[in-house]
Amino acid sequence: MTEGPGFLRRLLSGFWRGLTQARLIVFNLLFLLMLVVIVLVFTGGAPEPLPKKAALVLNPAGNIVEQKSYVDPYALLLDRRDPNDREVLLRDVLDAIAYAKDDPGITSLVMELDKLNSVGISKSGEIITALEDFRSSGKPMIARGENFSQGQYLLAAQADTIILHPFGSVQIEGFSTYRMYMKEALDKLSLSMHVFRAGEHKSFVEPFLRSDMSPTEKEINGRWLGHLWSTYTDMVEQRRQLPAGALQQYIAGYSEALRAAGGNMAQMALDQGLVDRLEARREANQSLVEVVGESNKKGRYQGVGFERYLAHKRPLLETPKGSSRVGVITARGTIREGDQPAGSIGADSLAALVGRALDDDGVKALVLRVDSGGGGVFASEVIRRKLLEAKDKGKPIVVSMGSVAASGGYWIALPADEIWATPTTITGSIGVFAAFPTVERLINRFGLYVDGVGTTEMAGAFRADRPLNPQLADMLQANVDSLYQRFVGLVAEGRDLAPADVEALAGGRVWSGYDALELGLVDHLGGLDQAVAAAAELAELEEYEVDYIEQQLSPQEMLVRQLLGQVQAWGWINSAAWQAGLTRWLVPLQASLDMIAEMDDPRGIYARCNLCVAL
């Protein structure tokens, strides 16, 4: 007689069956929820039509990005992220403004920017261009806010009228770049960080080697920060008709001006000409009713949020099928090997998108929109070679640089026929480094030691619990030096420059778009629209469609995303109610941890710029 399964096995089997049943129940409930949403969408739950007359409300909440990071569509239903982590596509903002310009139902544009967390000066510049085009329609633009951050105010300053709450403020401080330096902490933890770099100013590794920023890096970073700050102040002062240097004086004399205003920050902003009126919510609403010309049933000014507006104006599924198209591929995030989700650049996944464009006879030219501070050298080279295939097939390539296109982000731009950057793009950082830690000192503190024997001097050299092998160190430095010379050679070849000239501007130095144009690293200054037009001209296209080539979701994922997007745009779900706050002071620490976590190249060699942040 054979015995049955033991007690432990039966217990585990029962637990697993229960877990499986619970999982099936959850997914069935989600499926039923989707069916309910589908019924509402296609029957009695049709979206409320747009008002006949209304203001377009530019009210982005979260971060404006080139490409949204991938989130499992089913997880979106239970999303409780920090509202500051919410992502809004730059393209959605620009398209909504463009639709509204010629829409007779849109009487004005109102900016409600209190929930805008981050946009960056380069993206702000493209939005400002769209707002200037909207202004040509003669429709008024009003900005209303309770507190304007520096980024919010740059957009608000483009309005004809700025209304600030009497208890509000305009918080302008200037640009800066600060990093967390780890050398002392690594020493206290007995961790040995081994760094090999080529490029005197390749500063990505400085936090591992120092407790402060080197004087040379302060000088270099001060230059490009100065260019960005000059652009910011010029855009604000010219639009607000303030004298040159007014913002600099505002910051320098902040305390004195605040005392003169009786300690009232809103009054100070009014006195300094940064805003036009101080009005609480009720008074501001009445002012907007008069401008818009309509009010809703609750007595609020009649407005339609740009996401809801876009959901009505834009086709549900954008699938350009014309025979003459300019394909646009977005490369946003850290460059890594293999397949990576949207919001990160995978060598294989991006190469696959390029391959789709190559195989599509309707795509006559390709624009690569780069918003990246780089990443792994090998992954960057895989992408570069794939782009060269497009040139071999006669399809023009234009690179459009967003906020950042530096180091590996610049590496992948080199095959382009033309490179476009915004004046405030951060680019360059031509340099290579390798870095990895060993923990032998740490484990020694606990009385743990590693010893043994190998058949060669290199056997066991890659163990993290042993001191760095001198031969391995020489090998890594030689490899880094070789790849740096390769990087310089690619720049010289791609930009038609002498290698000696490239050496003079390389070494890991970071440049603004202004400098990059003067140095020959880019061809033109302009945004994505100009880059697309340039690509069409290179392909000799008089009429064309723009085709955004993106990673394909499964039909189920596409359905869930489309439905959820429609539901949120129609106001059925208040997503803010689902979102929980995070502790803000942890953000710098998290950024440092993310930087280390993303250093996963198998060879440990990178072309990356960590100072190249989107300001």
N, C-alpha and C positions, 0 to 999 in steps of 0.2 A: 504494500500500500504506500503510495507516494504522498508526501506531505504537501499541503497548499502553500501559497506564498507566505512568507514571514509577516509578523505584525508590522514591522517598520515599512516593508514594501507595500503592504495593504494600506497603511496610513498615508504614505506618499502618493500612492495611486489615487486614493480617494480625494486627497487634497488637490491633485492635478485635475481630476475630473471636475471638481467643484469650481476650480479657477477657470477651466475651459467654459463651463456653463455660464459663469458670471460674465466672461468676456463676450460670449455669444449674445447674452441679454443686453449688454451695453451697446454692442454694434447694431442689434436689431432696433433698439430704442432710437439710436442715431439715424438709422435708415427710415424709421417711421417719421421722425422729425423732418427729415429731408422731403418725404412724401407730402407732409403737411405744408411745408414751404412751397413746394412745386405747385400744389393745388391752389394756394393763396396767390402765387404769382400769375398763374395762367387762368384763374377764374375770378372770384370776387375780390381777391387781394391785389388787384392791379394798382400800380403806383398812382398816387394822387397827381393829377396834372400840374404842370408848372403854372404859377400865376400869370395872368395876361400882362401885367406890368410889375416888375420887381427889380431889386438891385442884385447883382451878382455879389455874393458874400465870399470873399477870399479868407477862409478860416481854417488853414491847415493846422492839424494837431499832431505834434510829434516832430519827426525829423524828415526833411525833404531830401530825397536820395535819387540817384540815377537809376537804381534798380532795387526792388524790394528783396530783402533776404527771404529765403525759402522757409515757410512754416507749413507743416502738415495741414492741409485744408480741414481735416476733421478736428485737429487740435484748435483751430481757430474758433470753433464753436464754444470751446471751454477756456478761451484765452483770458488770462488774468495778468498780462504784462503791464509794466509801468507805462502810463500814457506817454512818458518821454521817449519810450522805445518804439512807439508806433511810427510807421514809415509811410510817407506820402511821395508818390512819384513826381519828380520835377515835370515830366511830360504831361501829367494830368493837370498841373497848375497852368502850364503854358497853353495847353489846348483849351481849357475852360475860358481863359482870358481871350483867346483868339475867336472862339465861337461867340462870346458875348459882345465883341466889338461891333459886329454887323447884325446882331439880333435886335429887332425893334422892340421885343418884349423886355429887354434889359435896359433900364433907364439910367443906371449908374453902377459904380463899383464901390463896395464897402470892404475895407480891410479890418478884420477882427483877428488880431494876431496874438492874443494872450496865451494861446495854447501851443504856439509854434516854439519848438525847443531848439532846433538847430537847422540851419540852411547852408551856411558857408557863403563867403563873399563872391565866389565864382558863380554859384548857382543863383545868388541874388542878382548878379549882373544880368543873367539871362532873363530872369523874371522882370527886372527893370526895363529891359528892352521890349518885352511884351506889353508892359504897362504904358510905355511911351507910345507904342502903336495903338493901344486902346484909347489913349488920350486924344489921338487924331480924330476920333469919332465925335468929339465934342461932349461926351458924357462925363459928368463930374466923378471924381474919385475922392472918397473920404476915408480916413483912417481913425478908428476909435479904439482906445486902449485904456486899461487900468494901470498897467506898468509896462513900459517898453524896454525890453532888453536891447543890447547893442545890435544884434542881428535883426530883431523885429523892427527897430527904429529905421534901419537902412531902407527897408521896404516902405514903412509908413511915411518916410520923408518924401516919397514920390507922389503922395496924395496932394490934391488941391487944398485940402483942409485936414488938420490933425486935431482931434478932440481927445483930451486927457482927463481922467478922473481927478477931482480936486485933491484926493488923497494918494494920487499916483506919483510916478517918477519916470524919468528918462535916464536909463543906466548905461552911460557910455564911459568906457575906461581905456580903450586902446587894445591892441593885439599883443599877444605874448605866446611864448612856447616854453613850457616847463615840463620837466621829466622827473621821474623818481630814480635816484641813483643808488645802487645796491652794493657797492664794493664793501663798505664796512659791515653791512648785514651778512654778505657772503662770507666775510672773514670770521664773523662771530659764529656763523653756522658751520664753519670749517668746510665750506664748499669751495672747490677750485674751479674757476671758470677760465677755460683756455680759449683765447681769441687769436685769430689770424686774419689780417686784413690787407687789402691792396687799395690804396687811395688814402692819402694823408688825412683827408677830411671825412672819411667814412664814419660818421658819428653814431651810427646805430648801436655800436658796441660800447660806447662810452659809459653807460650806466653800470656795466659790469666791471669797469676798470677804474672808475673815479667816484668821488663823492660829490662832485660838482661839475658844471659845464666848463669845458676848457675855454680860455680867452679867445682862441681862434674861432671856435664854434660860435661863441657869442657874437663875434664880429660878422661872421657869415650869415647867421640867422637874423641878426639885426638888420642886415641889408634887405633881405626879401620881406621881412616883416614891415620894414619901412615903406617898401613899395605898396604893399597891401593896405597899410594904414593911410598912405597918401591917396590911394584910390578911393577908399571909404570916405575920407573927409571931403575930397573933391566932389563926390557924388551927392553928399548931403548938403554941403555949403552952396553948391550951384543951384540945386533944386529949391532950397530954402531961402535963397538969395541972402546968404550970410557972407560977411567978409572972409577972405582967405585967412585961415588960421583960427577961425572962431571956435571950432571944436577943441583945438589944442588949448586955447585960453580957457574954455569952459572947464576942462579937466584940471588944468593947473590952478585955477582960481575957484575950485569947487567950494571949499569951506567958506571963503569970503562971500561968494555969491549966495550961498545957502543962508548965511547969517543976514544978508541984506534982504532976503525974502522971508525973514522971520522964521527960519527953520523949515519952511514949507517947500518940499522938493518939487511939487507940481507948479507952484508959483514961480520957483526959480527957473524951471524949464520954459514957462511962458515968458518970463522977463528976458531970457536969453534968446528968444525967438525960435525955440525948438518946436513949439506947438502953437496952435492958433487960439484954442479956447479950452477952458476948464469947465467940464460939465459932468455931473453925476449921471448914473444910468438913465434915470427918468428923463432928465433934460436932454441928454445925448440922443435918446430914442426919439424925442419929439423933433429935434433938429434933423435927424435922419428921415423921419416921416415927411418933413417938408421938402427935403432934397429928392427923395425917392418918388414922392407923390402918391404913395399908397401905404395903407396899413392893413394888418390882418385882423382876424376876429379878436385877438387878445390885445389889440391896440399897439402892437409892435410894428416897426417899419417892415414893409413887405420885402423880404429878401429870400434868396434861395442859395444854399450852400453850394460851393463849386463842385463838390463830389456828386451831390444829387443832380445838379444841373448837367454835369457831364454824362451821368448815367442816362439822361433823357436825350441828349444831343448826339452822343457817340453811339455807333452801332454796338449791339450787345457783344458781338464777336468781330474783332477787327482782323480781317483776312484779305489784305490786298492781293489781287490775282492778276493785275495788269501785266502785259508783256514787257513793260519797261519800268523796272523798279530799282530803287536804291536801297539796298539792305543795310540795316543798322544793327550792330551787335554791341551790347554793353558789357564791358569788362570792369567789374567793380569788386574791390576787396583785395585780400592777400592772394598772391599767385602760389598755387600749390599743385602737387602732382595728382594725376588721376581725375576722376569725376568728382566735382564739387557742386553743391546746390547753389541756386541763385543767391547773390550777396557775397559769394566767394568765387575766385577764379580758378577753375580746375583746368590743367593743361589739356586733358582729354576731352572734357565737356566743352570747352571753348573751341578746341580744334574741330569737334563734331559740328558746332554751329557754323564755323567757317566752311566746313565741308558741305553742309546743306546749301549754303549760298553758292558754292562753286558748282554744285550739281543742278541748280535751278537756273535754267536758261533765261528766265524772266528777270533775274537779278543781274543787272548790267554793271553795277558798281557797288562797292562795299565801304561802309563807314564803321570804324571801330571806335566806340566811345570809351575812353580809358579814364577810370577814376580809381587809381591804385598807387600805393607806395612801394609796390614790388613784392618780392617773395623769393622762392627758390630759383636758382640759376637754371637748373635743368628744365624745370617746368616752363620758364620764360623762353628758353631756346626751342622747346617743342612748339610753342605757340608761334614764335617768329618764323620757324620753317613752314608751318602750315599756311601762314599768310603769304609767304613767298610763292606757294603754289597758285594762289589767286593771281599774282602778277604773271606767272608763267602762262596762265590761261587767258591773259589779256584783260582781266577785270581790274579796273582802277581801284586802288585802296587809298582812302583818306582817313587819317586819325584825328579825332576830335578829343582834346584833353579837357577833362572836367576840372574839379578842384585840385586833383593831384594826379600826376603821371610821372613818377620819379623812379629811379633805380630800375628794378625789373619792369615797372610800368613804362619806363622809357625804352627799355630793351625791346619790348614787343611792339613799340611804335616805329621802329627803325625801317621795316620794309615798306612803309607807306610812300605813295607818290607825293603826298602833301601832308604836313602836320599842322593842325590848327590848335591854338591854345587861347584861353582867355587871358587878359592882362594880368589876372591874379592867380593863374594856375601856378602850382608849385611843381617844378620839374628838375631834370638833371639828376644829381646824386649818382653820378657814374662811378661806381666802385663795387667791390666784392669783399665779402668777409665770410669766415667760418667761426663758429662758436659752439662749445659744448662743455658741460660740467663733468668733473669727476668728484667722487665722494670719499676718497680714501682717508682724508683727514677727519671727516665726520665719523666714520665707523671706527677709526682708531681711538677716538675719545671714549668709546664703549668697550674697549679692549678687544675689538675685532680686527683681524689682520688677514690679508690675502697673500698666499704664497703658493708656489708650485713650479712646474717645469714645462717647457714647450719645445717643439722641434725646431723652431726658428726664432729669430729675435722679434718677429712681428706677431708670433702666436700669442693670442690673448691681449694684444695691444689695445683693442677696442673696448675692453671691460671698463665700466665706469667706476669700479671699486679699486682700480689700480692707478698709480701715478702715471702721468702722461709719458708715453714712450718717446724718447728723443727722435728716433727715426720717423715715427708717425708725425711728430710736430714738423719736421723738415718736409715731409711729403705733403702735408696739408698746406704749408706756406707756399711751396712750389706750385701746388694746384691753384691756390688763390691768385698768386701772381700771374699764372698763365691765363686764367679766366679773365682777370682784369685787363690784360693786354688784348685778349679777344674782344672784350667789351669796347675798349678804345678803338680797336680796328673796325668793329661793326659800325660804330658811330662815324668814324672817318669815311668808311665806304658809303653808308646810307645817307650821310649829310654832305658828301663831296668836300670833306675837309682834310687837311694834312694831319697825320697822326700827332705831330708835335703841337698843333693848334688844339687838338682835342685834349691832349695831356694838360694843357694850360687851363682848361675850363672843367676838367674832370676832377679826379681825386676825391670824389664824394661830395663836391660842392653842390649846394642847392641854389636854384635860381627861380626867380619869378618869371611869368610869361613875358613881361617887358624885356628883361635881360636875355631870356632865351631867344627871342626874336633877333635882338642885336647880335648875339653870339652865333647865330646860325643853327641853333638847336631846333627851332621850329620855323615854319614858312610864313604863317599869317596869324593875326590875332582875330578871334571871333568865336562865336558859339556853335552849337550843334547845327542850327539851321544853315549857317554859312558853310559849314563843312559838308553838309548834304548837297547844297547847291554846287559846291566845288566838285564833288564826286560826279554829279550829274553832268557837269560841263566837261569833265575829263572823259566821260563815256559818250559825249556828244548827244545827250538827251535833251530835247526841248520840252517834252511832257513826260512826267513820271509820277509814280506813287512811292511813298516811303513805307518800307516793309520792316517792321521791328522783328528780328529773328531771335527767338527766345527758346529756352529749354522747354520741351514739350511735356505737359502733364498728361496723366491718364484721363480718359473721358470722364471718369467719376470725379477726379480732382478738379478738372475744369468746370464741371457742373456745380460742385460745391462752392468753389471760389466765385463763380459768376453769381450764383444765387445769394451767397453771403454778402458779396459786394453790393448787389441790388438792394437787399434787405436793409443794410446799414445806410446806403445812400437815400433810401426812401424813409428813413427815420423810424423803422419798426423796432430797431434794437439800439439802445443807448450803450455803445461800447464802453464808454467811460465807467459805467456801473460795473463792468466786468474786470476792471483793471486795478491792480494793487500797487501801492507806492514802494519804491526801493530807497534805501538809505543813500543819500547823495554823496556823502563823504567817502563811500567805498569805491566810487567811480574811478579815481586815479589808480588805486590799488588794483582794481579789476583790469584796467588797461595794461598795467605792467604784467599781470599774470597772463592775460591774453597774448601779449607779445611773446612771452616764453612758450606758451602752448602752441603757437603757430609756427614755431621753429622746428618743423618736423621733416625737413628734407633729409632723405637717407644718407646723402653725402655730407650733410651739415654745412653746405655752402650757399650763400644767399646774396642777392642783389636787392637790398631793401632799405627804405628810408623811413625811420620811425618819427622823425621830426616833421615829416611832410603831412601835417594834419589839415583837415578842411576847416579853415577858420570861418 
